[in-house]
Every structure is written in structure tokens, then in C-alpha cells.
């Protein structure tokens, strides 16, 4: 399984943990709530869903509302609703607890952060600190590279490299603020919270991605229409 498909499976399981959904609704949530997935098409999503069903992590159900409407209309198919199984929930919780190097990479970190509302505080801390260390290493390499090549770069290339460094520096500052809040026992709204994150049903329950201007987003192509 590729890293990218693994991220998609993680996100699908996380969204379906909130509530069952049919494919169109699920893709919409992936694109709007988790913007890192806006390039995924139905041609990518449905094979992923079939794999999760085959693994026993999801089950397919017909929508009761659609069944009632479809009965008198010959040839009309009811929409398939995907529901998380007990095994799927257990598997997702296992994935949430993982804090290996993949969790610090750009796309995977964005997906993990989006589900911080369902993640325990100690795991959140390990992921945030790992991400910060990864970016600090990246920043050090960028600075060293710029120092070696500064004299050979034209003004526009030099400005582009500076922009990249500033983006990484901005995300490191943002991570420092998050880590400080976690250590102080505060959630993103600044109030005290317990040792385990609670699902926020008023804001989509996914924790949200980094807000624009606070940390750079992974570059992905525009939405693919299918």
C-alpha cells in the first residue's frame, strides 16, 4: 500500500467514525474538511472503500430514504452508505496511536492534525514535537544550502528560497505555540481540557487543518472532476 493511499484510508475511517456516509458526501468532506485530499477523485476513493470493506473495516448499507424513493422507479439504484464496523473503529484507533516518522511528513501530518480532536494528548504531543524536529532539520539544510549558493543565484531565485525558508520558520513558530498550549493543558480554544481529546461536533469533529497564514499547506493540484 502506498503512503498516499494509506493516508486516504486513515482519513476515510476517521470521517466514518463520526457518522455513516455515502460516497458523494464522503468525497465532499474529504475535499472541504480535509483540503489536502482535494485532488482525490471518485476513481481513487471507491477502490479505497472497496478495500476497507474487504478488510472488514466498513460495511455497505442501502440508504433507507433512497430505498423508499427507488422502489416505484424501475432501474433506479439506492445510494450505498458506508458504515464503520467495530473492527474498523479498533483499527482507526490503532492508527491514531501511531507516532512514527510518517506522521511528521507533510501530507500525513495534515491528515493526522485534522483528527487531533479524536487523539489523546500524549500522542498529539509526540506528533507535534516530531513534526517540529523534522522542520527544524529541513530549515537547517535550507539555510546551509542558501549560504553555499547565494552568490550564484539571481534575485528571483534567491527570493524564492527566502520565501520557502520563511514558510518553514512560520510553521515552526506555529508548532511551538501548539506544543506550549498542549503542555499547559489547553485546547485550541484556550480552555483547560482532560488528558484525552474530545470530539468537537460543532466544528466538524475533525479538529480542522492549520488556518491560512499560520502554517503552509502541502501543494496539491486542483480538484479533479469525475
Secondary structure as a PSIPRED ss2 file (coil, helix, strand):
# PSIPRED VFORMAT (PSIPRED V4.0)

   1 X C   1.000  0.000  0.000
   2 X C   1.000  0.000  0.000
   3 X H   0.000  1.000  0.000
   4 X H   0.000  1.000  0.000
   5 X H   0.000  1.000  0.000
   6 X H   0.000  1.000  0.000
   7 X H   0.000  1.000  0.000
   8 X H   0.000  1.000  0.000
   9 X H   0.000  1.000  0.000
  10 X H   0.000  1.000  0.000
  11 X H   0.000  1.000  0.000
  12 X H   0.000  1.000  0.000
  13 X H   0.000  1.000  0.000
  14 X H   0.000  1.000  0.000
  15 X H   0.000  1.000  0.000
  16 X H   0.000  1.000  0.000
  17 X H   0.000  1.000  0.000
  18 X H   0.000  1.000  0.000
  19 X C   1.000  0.000  0.000
  20 X C   1.000  0.000  0.000
  21 X E   0.000  0.000  1.000
  22 X E   0.000  0.000  1.000
  23 X H   0.000  1.000  0.000
  24 X H   0.000  1.000  0.000
  25 X H   0.000  1.000  0.000
  26 X H   0.000  1.000  0.000
  27 X H   0.000  1.000  0.000
  28 X H   0.000  1.000  0.000
  29 X H   0.000  1.000  0.000
  30 X H   0.000  1.000  0.000
  31 X H   0.000  1.000  0.000
  32 X H   0.000  1.000  0.000
  33 X C   1.000  0.000  0.000
  34 X C   1.000  0.000  0.000
  35 X H   0.000  1.000  0.000
  36 X H   0.000  1.000  0.000
  37 X H   0.000  1.000  0.000
  38 X C   1.000  0.000  0.000
  39 X C   1.000  0.000  0.000
  40 X C   1.000  0.000  0.000
  41 X C   1.000  0.000  0.000
  42 X H   0.000  1.000  0.000
  43 X H   0.000  1.000  0.000
  44 X H   0.000  1.000  0.000
  45 X H   0.000  1.000  0.000
  46 X H   0.000  1.000  0.000
  47 X H   0.000  1.000  0.000
  48 X H   0.000  1.000  0.000
  49 X H   0.000  1.000  0.000
  50 X H   0.000  1.000  0.000
  51 X H   0.000  1.000  0.000
  52 X H   0.000  1.000  0.000
  53 X H   0.000  1.000  0.000
  54 X H   0.000  1.000  0.000
  55 X C   1.000  0.000  0.000
  56 X C   1.000  0.000  0.000
  57 X C   1.000  0.000  0.000
  58 X E   0.000  0.000  1.000
  59 X E   0.000  0.000  1.000
  60 X E   0.000  0.000  1.000
  61 X E   0.000  0.000  1.000
  62 X E   0.000  0.000  1.000
  63 X C   1.000  0.000  0.000
  64 X H   0.000  1.000  0.000
  65 X H   0.000  1.000  0.000
  66 X H   0.000  1.000  0.000
  67 X H   0.000  1.000  0.000
  68 X H   0.000  1.000  0.000
  69 X H   0.000  1.000  0.000
  70 X H   0.000  1.000  0.000
  71 X C   1.000  0.000  0.000
  72 X C   1.000  0.000  0.000
  73 X C   1.000  0.000  0.000
  74 X C   1.000  0.000  0.000
  75 X C   1.000  0.000  0.000
  76 X C   1.000  0.000  0.000
  77 X C   1.000  0.000  0.000
  78 X C   1.000  0.000  0.000
  79 X C   1.000  0.000  0.000
  80 X E   0.000  0.000  1.000
  81 X E   0.000  0.000  1.000
  82 X E   0.000  0.000  1.000
  83 X E   0.000  0.000  1.000
  84 X E   0.000  0.000  1.000
  85 X C   1.000  0.000  0.000
  86 X H   0.000  1.000  0.000
  87 X H   0.000  1.000  0.000
  88 X H   0.000  1.000  0.000
  89 X H   0.000  1.000  0.000
  90 X H   0.000  1.000  0.000
  91 X H   0.000  1.000  0.000
  92 X H   0.000  1.000  0.000
  93 X H   0.000  1.000  0.000
  94 X H   0.000  1.000  0.000
  95 X H   0.000  1.000  0.000
  96 X H   0.000  1.000  0.000
  97 X H   0.000  1.000  0.000
  98 X C   1.000  0.000  0.000
  99 X C   1.000  0.000  0.000
 100 X C   1.000  0.000  0.000
 101 X H   0.000  1.000  0.000
 102 X H   0.000  1.000  0.000
 103 X H   0.000  1.000  0.000
 104 X H   0.000  1.000  0.000
 105 X C   1.000  0.000  0.000
 106 X H   0.000  1.000  0.000
 107 X H   0.000  1.000  0.000
 108 X H   0.000  1.000  0.000
 109 X H   0.000  1.000  0.000
 110 X H   0.000  1.000  0.000
 111 X H   0.000  1.000  0.000
 112 X H   0.000  1.000  0.000
 113 X H   0.000  1.000  0.000
 114 X H   0.000  1.000  0.000
 115 X C   1.000  0.000  0.000
 116 X H   0.000  1.000  0.000
 117 X H   0.000  1.000  0.000
 118 X H   0.000  1.000  0.000
 119 X C   1.000  0.000  0.000
 120 X E   0.000  0.000  1.000
 121 X H   0.000  1.000  0.000
 122 X H   0.000  1.000  0.000
 123 X H   0.000  1.000  0.000
 124 X H   0.000  1.000  0.000
 125 X H   0.000  1.000  0.000
 126 X H   0.000  1.000  0.000
 127 X H   0.000  1.000  0.000
 128 X H   0.000  1.000  0.000
 129 X H   0.000  1.000  0.000
 130 X H   0.000  1.000  0.000
 131 X H   0.000  1.000  0.000
 132 X H   0.000  1.000  0.000
 133 X H   0.000  1.000  0.000
 134 X H   0.000  1.000  0.000
 135 X H   0.000  1.000  0.000
 136 X H   0.000  1.000  0.000
 137 X H   0.000  1.000  0.000
 138 X H   0.000  1.000  0.000
 139 X H   0.000  1.000  0.000
 140 X H   0.000  1.000  0.000
 141 X H   0.000  1.000  0.000
 142 X H   0.000  1.000  0.000
 143 X H   0.000  1.000  0.000
 144 X H   0.000  1.000  0.000
 145 X H   0.000  1.000  0.000
 146 X H   0.000  1.000  0.000
 147 X H   0.000  1.000  0.000
 148 X H   0.000  1.000  0.000
 149 X H   0.000  1.000  0.000
 150 X H   0.000  1.000  0.000
 151 X H   0.000  1.000  0.000
 152 X H   0.000  1.000  0.000
 153 X C   1.000  0.000  0.000
 154 X C   1.000  0.000  0.000
 155 X H   0.000  1.000  0.000
 156 X H   0.000  1.000  0.000
 157 X H   0.000  1.000  0.000
 158 X H   0.000  1.000  0.000
 159 X H   0.000  1.000  0.000
 160 X H   0.000  1.000  0.000
 161 X H   0.000  1.000  0.000
 162 X H   0.000  1.000  0.000
 163 X H   0.000  1.000  0.000
 164 X H   0.000  1.000  0.000
 165 X H   0.000  1.000  0.000
 166 X H   0.000  1.000  0.000
 167 X H   0.000  1.000  0.000
 168 X H   0.000  1.000  0.000
 169 X H   0.000  1.000  0.000
 170 X H   0.000  1.000  0.000
 171 X H   0.000  1.000  0.000
 172 X H   0.000  1.000  0.000
 173 X H   0.000  1.000  0.000
 174 X H   0.000  1.000  0.000
 175 X H   0.000  1.000  0.000
 176 X H   0.000  1.000  0.000
 177 X H   0.000  1.000  0.000
 178 X H   0.000  1.000  0.000
 179 X H   0.000  1.000  0.000
 180 X H   0.000  1.000  0.000
 181 X H   0.000  1.000  0.000
 182 X H   0.000  1.000  0.000
 183 X H   0.000  1.000  0.000
 184 X C   1.000  0.000  0.000
 185 X C   1.000  0.000  0.000
 186 X E   0.000  0.000  1.000
 187 X C   1.000  0.000  0.000
 188 X C   1.000  0.000  0.000
 189 X C   1.000  0.000  0.000
 190 X C   1.000  0.000  0.000
 191 X C   1.000  0.000  0.000
 192 X E   0.000  0.000  1.000
 193 X C   1.000  0.000  0.000
 194 X C   1.000  0.000  0.000
 195 X C   1.000  0.000  0.000
 196 X E   0.000  0.000  1.000
 197 X C   1.000  0.000  0.000
 198 X C   1.000  0.000  0.000
 199 X C   1.000  0.000  0.000
 200 X C   1.000  0.000  0.000
 201 X C   1.000  0.000  0.000
 202 X C   1.000  0.000  0.000
 203 X C   1.000  0.000  0.000
 204 X C   1.000  0.000  0.000
 205 X C   1.000  0.000  0.000
 206 X C   1.000  0.000  0.000
 207 X C   1.000  0.000  0.000
 208 X C   1.000  0.000  0.000
 209 X C   1.000  0.000  0.000
 210 X C   1.000  0.000  0.000
 211 X C   1.000  0.000  0.000
 212 X C   1.000  0.000  0.000
 213 X C   1.000  0.000  0.000
 214 X C   1.000  0.000  0.000
 215 X C   1.000  0.000  0.000
 216 X C   1.000  0.000  0.000
 217 X C   1.000  0.000  0.000
 218 X C   1.000  0.000  0.000
 219 X C   1.000  0.000  0.000
 220 X C   1.000  0.000  0.000
 221 X C   1.000  0.000  0.000
 222 X C   1.000  0.000  0.000
 223 X C   1.000  0.000  0.000
 224 X C   1.000  0.000  0.000
 225 X C   1.000  0.000  0.000
 226 X C   1.000  0.000  0.000
